């Protein structure tokens, strides 16, 4: 894999780690390493989503720089 994983790859790796941890067959040291990797992956995924949010906000700006449609996270509907 390349040095810059996309969100889908990060999510797939996180799912794999969760499955390993849920089985409960890892040693304490293996579980700690998996947990540490999971935290790192979660932070990477969060950074990817933050960057995507900023891109969306830039794309919906009006000609004078005002935001026409601000991005609303969390799946909120009105």
Phi, psi and omega in degrees: 000152179287171182288338180250093177284146175277174183300319181298320179292319178298315180297318178298317179294320178298316178300318178298318178295318179300317179299316179298316181292323181292332179294333177072019182259000180280150171290167179302316181296318178296319179295319178295318177297318179295318178297315179299316178297320179297319178297317178298316179295320179298319178295320178297316178298319179297318179296320178297315179295321177299317179296320179295319178299317179297320178296317179298315180299322177294322182291335183258010177289145177282177183296334180266006178093352179285149179280121179280314181227097180293146179288134177239110179279175174083010176069024180291141176235149179239000000 
